[in-house]
């Protein structure tokens, strides 16, 4: 194999990998969740079952909050005015609870995978 052919093949492989990554990145749906002093908005988020997604959590409260879900095995502390993105792998159909551990009595919500 000549160096030119090898270079062309390598270029095709790199381009294919880049396109695959780009398509994958675009296929991940994002959902927004706002926390404000112990209250989530919305309290219920519907996501497609069987598909990976991102949850963008924004803390618009005056104190730190902790997004936590034992069902989803996720935990993230977010300072006041801060944001965090949590990537969730594909879920089976069902309900998955989350809460603000720093405001557990009022900060409750759930993700419903359909």
C-alpha angles and dihedrals in degrees: 000000000000121000090247093056091045090051092049091050091049090049091052091050093049092047091049092050091049093050091047091052092046092051091047092050091051093049094061108097119217127215126190125226124182124201118198119178096318100328127101124212116228101022092196125045120187116209133175113265116238095026130102115238144176126238114205108203118195122190107210093166131104095246137047119274134197119218105209136170124173089187091057096033091234132137128170131164113213123190122223109287091013133124135208135185120218119193114211121198119229112299130210115239110283145077125299121191126218132179145178103253091202091055101027098156095059105017102081131135144146142219116222116203113202 
